[in-house]
């Protein structure tokens, strides 16, 4: 009988422990800030890969976290906290994907405008004479 109570007590603790909502990390940011930060994290990762800046990845990420007044460890804990609900995280990822698409479009427009200015500048200058 005593063994049965012990087993039931352990099972009850496991069930209660599994169903309890995890507490947010000590250092927490709002969901919109988290989404903005993830957009920037993805952009830094993309820039690193695109421009082969692997040696600068850590310093770029640390500069990004500094802007949000976070350490990489605090970001990791916040990221784990928000990921605890997979369905909600998928919704966040959809929002982030949309923001990244908007950023990409804006960057492409800025790049095209810059290239056009450079072409126009080159066309307006007389050729060098020898």
N, CA, C and O of each residue as an XYZ file, in Angstrom:
520
protein
N       0.817     -1.191      0.000
C       0.000      0.000      0.000
C       0.863      1.258      0.000
O       0.583      2.221     -0.713
N       1.925      1.230      0.820
C       2.812      2.379      0.885
C       3.502      2.578     -0.461
O       3.700      3.716     -0.887
N       3.868      1.497     -1.133
C       4.525      1.559     -2.436
C       3.567      2.178     -3.469
O       3.977      2.974     -4.314
N       2.312      1.803     -3.381
C       1.316      2.321     -4.316
C       1.163      3.835     -4.146
O       1.059      4.551     -5.142
N       1.147      4.338     -2.902
C       1.046      5.768     -2.641
C       2.275      6.499     -3.176
O       2.157      7.587     -3.740
N       3.431      5.912     -3.002
C       4.670      6.519     -3.492
C       4.644      6.629     -5.015
O       4.998      7.669     -5.571
N       4.227      5.565     -5.682
C       4.157      5.571     -7.141
C       3.134      6.593     -7.620
O       3.392      7.335     -8.568
N       1.975      6.634     -6.969
C       0.952      7.608     -7.344
C       1.438      9.037     -7.114
O       1.159      9.929     -7.916
N       2.153      9.248     -6.038
C       2.708     10.582     -5.753
C       3.703     10.997     -6.830
O       3.684     12.139     -7.288
N       4.566     10.078     -7.232
C       5.560     10.372     -8.271
C       4.857     10.672     -9.594
O       5.208     11.631    -10.280
N       3.874      9.863     -9.951
C       3.128     10.096    -11.192
C       2.417     11.448    -11.173
O       2.394     12.162    -12.175
N       1.837     11.789    -10.024
C       1.159     13.068     -9.887
C       2.146     14.219    -10.070
O       1.828     15.195    -10.750
N       3.311     14.125     -9.489
C       4.337     15.159     -9.649
C       4.774     15.292    -11.106
O       4.971     16.401    -11.602
N       4.921     14.174    -11.779
C       5.324     14.198    -13.191
C       4.253     14.883    -14.030
O       4.565     15.736    -14.860
N       2.996     14.515    -13.819
C       1.903     15.106    -14.592
C       1.799     16.597    -14.323
O       1.688     17.385    -15.262
N       1.831     16.995    -13.074
C       1.744     18.409    -12.712
C       2.950     19.163    -13.254
O       2.809     20.274    -13.764
N       4.124     18.573    -13.147
C       5.339     19.212    -13.637
C       5.331     19.394    -15.134
O       5.812     20.412    -15.631
N       4.801     18.438    -15.865
C       4.754     18.523    -17.330
C       3.723     19.529    -17.809
O       3.881     20.104    -18.886
N       2.691     19.748    -17.046
C       1.636     20.661    -17.471
C       1.857     22.089    -17.006
O       1.124     22.983    -17.430
N       2.814     22.331    -16.174
C       3.015     23.687    -15.677
C       3.673     24.553    -16.746
O       4.543     24.101    -17.490
N       3.242     25.785    -16.800
C       3.751     26.767    -17.763
C       5.134     27.226    -17.301
O       5.294     27.630    -16.149
N       6.137     27.171    -18.183
C       7.458     27.616    -17.779
C       7.466     29.125    -17.542
O       6.805     29.885    -18.250
N       8.199     29.524    -16.569
C       8.303     30.942    -16.256
C       9.171     31.623    -17.318
O      10.123     31.028    -17.824
N       8.838     32.866    -17.648
C       9.684     33.583    -18.608
C      11.058     33.846    -18.008
O      11.205     33.900    -16.787
N      12.060     34.009    -18.858
C      13.400     34.307    -18.349
C      13.403     35.622    -17.571
O      12.511     36.455    -17.729
N      14.414     35.791    -16.735
C      14.528     37.031    -15.964
C      14.561     38.247    -16.875
O      13.866     39.235    -16.638
N      15.372     38.163    -17.912
C      15.465     39.255    -18.879
C      14.580     38.889    -20.056
O      14.886     37.952    -20.794
N      13.494     39.612    -20.239
C      12.508     39.271    -21.251
C      12.268     40.465    -22.158
O      12.382     41.611    -21.725
N      11.936     40.201    -23.415
C      11.539     41.259    -24.331
C      10.145     40.917    -24.852
O       9.724     39.761    -24.830
N       9.448     41.936    -25.316
C       8.086     41.731    -25.803
C       8.108     40.901    -27.087
O       9.140     40.775    -27.746
N       6.965     40.346    -27.420
C       6.870     39.532    -28.630
C       7.202     40.338    -29.892
O       7.928     39.834    -30.749
N       6.697     41.575    -30.038
C       7.091     42.354    -31.226
C       8.604     42.634    -31.280
O       9.205     42.600    -32.354
N       9.210     42.909    -30.118
C      10.666     43.099    -30.092
C      11.389     41.817    -30.485
O      12.373     41.849    -31.224
N      10.894     40.692    -29.984
C      11.468     39.387    -30.315
C      11.405     39.154    -31.821
O      12.379     38.702    -32.423
N      10.273     39.457    -32.421
C      10.135     39.283    -33.864
C      11.098     40.197    -34.625
O      11.741     39.760    -35.580
N      11.201     41.456    -34.209
C      12.134     42.384    -34.855
C      13.575     41.904    -34.705
O      14.368     41.974    -35.644
N      13.896     41.420    -33.516
C      15.247     40.916    -33.277
C      15.537     39.709    -34.164
O      16.625     39.607    -34.731
N      14.587     38.804    -34.288
C      14.799     37.636    -35.153
C      14.968     38.046    -36.612
O      15.771     37.450    -37.329
N      14.229     39.047    -37.056
C      14.422     39.557    -38.417
C      15.867     40.003    -38.585
O      16.516     39.668    -39.576
N      16.365     40.755    -37.619
C      17.739     41.246    -37.702
C      18.760     40.112    -37.590
O      19.796     40.146    -38.255
N      18.479     39.114    -36.760
C      19.377     37.959    -36.654
C      19.481     37.265    -38.013
O      20.577     36.939    -38.469
N      18.331     37.043    -38.655
C      18.340     36.403    -39.971
C      19.073     37.261    -40.994
O      19.774     36.731    -41.856
N      18.919     38.582    -40.907
C      19.606     39.463    -41.853
C      21.118     39.416    -41.648
O      21.875     39.396    -42.619
N      21.555     39.398    -40.406
C      22.989     39.293    -40.130
C      23.514     37.969    -40.674
O      24.562     37.935    -41.319
N      22.802     36.894    -40.421
C      23.236     35.588    -40.924
C      23.309     35.596    -42.447
O      24.241     35.041    -43.029
N      22.333     36.222    -43.090
C      22.327     36.303    -44.548
C      23.522     37.116    -45.051
O      24.189     36.712    -46.004
N      23.797     38.268    -44.408
C      24.932     39.099    -44.817
C      26.244     38.346    -44.648
O      27.128     38.426    -45.501
N      26.366     37.618    -43.548
C      27.582     36.852    -43.289
C      27.796     35.827    -44.403
O      28.901     35.686    -44.926
N      26.733     35.118    -44.755
C      26.844     34.102    -45.804
C      27.074     34.729    -47.177
O      27.887     34.234    -47.958
N      26.369     35.806    -47.470
C      26.457     36.449    -48.772
C      27.835     37.052    -49.013
O      28.412     36.900    -50.089
N      28.346     37.728    -48.014
C      29.620     38.435    -48.164
C      30.798     37.674    -47.592
O      31.899     38.215    -47.487
N      30.574     36.417    -47.220
C      31.628     35.575    -46.669
C      32.359     36.280    -45.518
O      33.579     36.446    -45.536
N      31.581     36.682    -44.534
C      32.095     37.417    -43.368
C      32.086     36.554    -42.110
O      31.855     37.051    -41.008
N      32.336     35.277    -42.280
C      32.248     34.339    -41.157
C      33.059     34.816    -39.949
O      32.631     34.653    -38.806
N      34.219     35.399    -40.204
C      35.068     35.837    -39.088
C      34.460     37.009    -38.326
O      34.891     37.299    -37.211
N      33.461     37.694    -38.905
C      32.836     38.838    -38.242
C      31.469     38.501    -37.652
O      30.817     39.359    -37.057
N      31.036     37.251    -37.816
C      29.691     36.866    -37.354
C      29.488     37.189    -35.876
O      28.500     37.829    -35.517
N      30.400     36.758    -35.025
C      30.218     36.966    -33.581
C      30.148     38.440    -33.227
O      29.300     38.844    -32.432
N      31.023     39.246    -33.801
C      31.006     40.676    -33.469
C      29.736     41.341    -33.994
O      29.200     42.241    -33.347
N      29.249     40.909    -35.156
C      28.004     41.460    -35.688
C      26.818     41.064    -34.816
O      25.943     41.885    -34.541
N      26.789     39.812    -34.385
C      25.693     39.358    -33.535
C      25.742     40.054    -32.172
O      24.705     40.456    -31.644
N      26.934     40.197    -31.608
C      27.059     40.875    -30.315
C      26.614     42.329    -30.411
O      25.967     42.840    -29.497
N      26.960     43.006    -31.521
C      26.517     44.389    -31.719
C      24.991     44.453    -31.798
O      24.369     45.370    -31.262
N      24.405     43.478    -32.463
C      22.944     43.414    -32.559
C      22.323     43.204    -31.181
O      21.383     43.909    -30.813
N      22.837     42.246    -30.421
C      22.297     41.998    -29.085
C      22.494     43.210    -28.183
O      21.634     43.503    -27.352
N      23.616     43.922    -28.333
C      23.850     45.132    -27.536
C      22.755     46.165    -27.783
O      22.322     46.847    -26.854
N      22.308     46.282    -29.030
C      21.245     47.249    -29.346
C      19.960     46.912    -28.609
O      19.167     47.803    -28.304
N      19.749     45.648    -28.323
C      18.564     45.216    -27.579
C      18.874     45.038    -26.093
O      18.030     44.576    -25.326
N      20.079     45.406    -25.702
C      20.517     45.310    -24.307
C      20.432     43.870    -23.799
O      19.956     43.613    -22.694
N      20.911     42.927    -24.639
C      20.899     41.504    -24.309
C      22.275     40.900    -24.533
O      23.094     41.434    -25.281
N      22.509     39.782    -23.874
C      23.665     38.949    -24.193
C      23.188     37.817    -25.087
O      21.983     37.600    -25.222
N      24.108     37.099    -25.691
C      23.694     35.970    -26.532
C      23.009     34.899    -25.691
O      22.097     34.224    -26.168
N      23.443     34.740    -24.441
C      22.817     33.753    -23.557
C      21.384     34.156    -23.223
O      20.490     33.311    -23.196
N      21.165     35.449    -22.969
C      19.813     35.922    -22.671
C      18.913     35.751    -23.897
O      17.755     35.352    -23.775
N      19.455     36.057    -25.074
C      18.678     35.845    -26.295
C      18.301     34.376    -26.439
O      17.164     34.056    -26.782
N      19.241     33.494    -26.180
C      18.983     32.064    -26.299
C      17.849     31.628    -25.366
O      16.981     30.849    -25.761
N      17.861     32.128    -24.138
C      16.802     31.775    -23.183
C      15.449     32.342    -23.628
O      14.423     31.673    -23.502
N      15.448     33.566    -24.144
C      14.213     34.180    -24.635
C      13.688     33.392    -25.831
O      12.492     33.124    -25.936
N      14.598     33.025    -26.728
C      14.223     32.263    -27.920
C      13.621     30.915    -27.511
O      12.607     30.502    -28.072
N      14.220     30.238    -26.559
C      13.678     28.961    -26.075
C      12.303     29.162    -25.451
O      11.405     28.339    -25.631
N      12.145     30.251    -24.723
C      10.852     30.528    -24.087
C       9.755     30.696    -25.137
O       8.681     30.107    -25.017
N      10.029     31.498    -26.163
C       9.018     31.723    -27.190
C       8.766     30.473    -28.031
O       7.676     30.316    -28.582
N       9.742     29.592    -28.139
C       9.573     28.369    -28.919
C       8.777     27.289    -28.183
O       8.442     26.269    -28.785
N       8.477     27.479    -26.939
C       7.796     26.444    -26.154
C       6.414     26.127    -26.716
O       5.878     25.044    -26.482
N       5.839     27.070    -27.457
C       4.526     26.870    -28.073
C       4.733     26.824    -29.592
O       4.747     27.866    -30.248
N       4.894     25.614    -30.151
C       5.227     25.491    -31.578
C       4.203     26.140    -32.511
O       4.588     26.753    -33.507
N       2.918     26.019    -32.211
C       1.899     26.611    -33.085
C       2.032     28.131    -33.112
O       1.958     28.750    -34.173
N       2.223     28.713    -31.958
C       2.382     30.182    -31.880
C       3.693     30.610    -32.531
O       3.755     31.666    -33.161
N       4.738     29.800    -32.385
C       6.026     30.132    -32.996
C       5.906     30.110    -34.524
O       6.525     30.927    -35.204
N       5.122     29.189    -35.059
C       4.906     29.161    -36.509
C       4.190     30.430    -36.977
O       4.480     30.940    -38.060
N       3.269     30.936    -36.178
C       2.607     32.200    -36.506
C       3.619     33.347    -36.503
O       3.598     34.209    -37.381
N       4.504     33.345    -35.505
C       5.543     34.377    -35.446
C       6.452     34.293    -36.669
O       6.842     35.312    -37.239
N       6.778     33.077    -37.058
C       7.670     32.885    -38.205
C       7.018     33.425    -39.471
O       7.707     33.981    -40.326
N       5.700     33.273    -39.608
C       5.005     33.852    -40.760
C       5.141     35.371    -40.769
O       5.374     35.973    -41.817
N       4.996     35.983    -39.603
C       5.153     37.440    -39.493
C       6.593     37.824    -39.847
O       6.826     38.785    -40.581
N       7.539     37.074    -39.324
C       8.953     37.351    -39.579
C       9.266     37.181    -41.064
O       9.992     37.989    -41.643
N       8.727     36.148    -41.673
C       8.939     35.913    -43.104
C       8.433     37.106    -43.922
O       9.086     37.528    -44.876
N       7.290     37.637    -43.554
C       6.730     38.807    -44.243
C       7.638     40.027    -44.061
O       7.896     40.766    -45.012
N       8.113     40.226    -42.846
C       9.019     41.354    -42.588
C      10.310     41.204    -43.383
O      10.830     42.181    -43.923
N      10.827     39.979    -43.455
C      12.048     39.751    -44.236
C      11.815     40.019    -45.720
O      12.682     40.572    -46.396
N      10.662     39.632    -46.219
C      10.345     39.905    -47.628
C      10.291     41.403    -47.883
O      10.777     41.878    -48.909
N       9.699     42.153    -46.952
C       9.644     43.612    -47.087
C      11.038     44.218    -47.031
O      11.360     45.121    -47.803
N      11.861     43.722    -46.119
C      13.243     44.217    -46.009
C      14.025     43.922    -47.286
O      14.782     44.762    -47.772
N      13.833     42.733    -47.814
C      14.538     42.345    -49.032
C      14.144     43.258    -50.185
O      14.996     43.707    -50.950
N      12.853     43.528    -50.304
C      12.367     44.416    -51.361
C      12.953     45.816    -51.205
O      13.385     46.427    -52.183
N      12.967     46.319    -49.981
C      13.526     47.650    -49.732
C      15.018     47.680    -50.047
O      15.511     48.655    -50.615
N      15.737     46.624    -49.684
C      17.174     46.568    -49.986
C      17.428     46.502    -51.483
O      18.356     47.135    -51.986
N      16.611     45.741    -52.194
C      16.771     45.656    -53.646
C      16.501     47.007    -54.300
O      17.209     47.393    -55.230
N      15.494     47.727    -53.831
C      15.188     49.051    -54.367
C      16.329     50.018    -54.080
O      16.713     50.798    -54.952
N      16.871     49.975    -52.869
C      17.987     50.854    -52.511
C      19.220     50.523    -53.349
O      19.929     51.423    -53.799
N      19.471     49.249    -53.553
C      20.625     48.831    -54.374
C      20.459     49.318    -55.804
O      21.407     49.832    -56.399
N      19.266     49.162    -56.358
C      19.004     49.593    -57.733
C      19.143     51.108    -57.856
O      19.704     51.595    -58.837
N      18.648     51.848    -56.891
C      18.781     53.312    -56.907
C      20.252     53.716    -56.855
O      20.677     54.631    -57.560
N      21.015     53.039    -56.028
C      22.449     53.326    -55.926
C      23.152     53.051    -57.259
O      23.937     53.872    -57.735
N      22.866     51.894    -57.855
C      23.494     51.547    -59.131
C      23.106     52.546    -60.224
O      23.936     52.907    -61.058
N      21.861     52.985    -60.218
C      21.430     53.996    -61.198
C      22.174     55.313    -61.006
O      22.578     55.947    -61.982
N      22.358     55.728    -59.750
C      23.125     56.960    -59.483
C      24.547     56.822    -59.979
O      25.096     57.757    -60.562
N      25.153     55.661    -59.753
C      26.530     55.441    -60.205
C      26.619     55.466    -61.738
O      27.554     56.035    -62.301
N      25.648     54.851    -62.399
C      25.629     54.853    -63.873
C      25.460     56.271    -64.401
O      26.154     56.678    -65.332
N      24.540     57.020    -63.807
C      24.294     58.396    -64.246
C      25.511     59.273    -64.007
O      25.830     60.140    -64.820
N      26.178     59.048    -62.907
C      27.389     59.828    -62.605
C      28.476     59.519    -63.624
O      29.138     60.427    -64.125
N      28.660     58.244    -63.931
C      29.681     57.842    -64.892
C      29.369     58.376    -66.283
O      30.283     58.756    -67.015
N      28.097     58.411    -66.659
C      27.711     58.896    -67.980
C      27.877     60.403    -68.104
O      28.110     60.904    -69.204
N      27.762     61.137    -67.001
C      27.856     62.597    -67.044
C      29.294     63.092    -67.029
O      29.547     64.259    -67.330
N      30.237     62.227    -66.686
C      31.641     62.638    -66.667
C      32.257     62.440    -68.049
O      32.028     61.414    -68.689
N      33.048     63.428    -68.517
C      33.716     63.254    -69.818
C      34.766     62.168    -69.740
O      35.361     61.964    -68.682
N      35.006     61.469    -70.829
C      36.038     60.425    -70.823
C      37.412     61.027    -70.596
O      37.680     62.165    -70.983
N      38.269     60.255    -69.967
C      39.648     60.714    -69.737
C      40.381     60.778    -71.060
O      40.245     59.897    -71.908
N      41.161     61.835    -71.223
C      41.970     61.920    -72.436
C      43.411     61.598    -72.102
O      43.890     61.887    -71.006
N      44.084     61.005    -73.045
C      45.487     60.601    -72.813
C      46.398     61.588    -73.368
O      47.615     61.427    -73.274
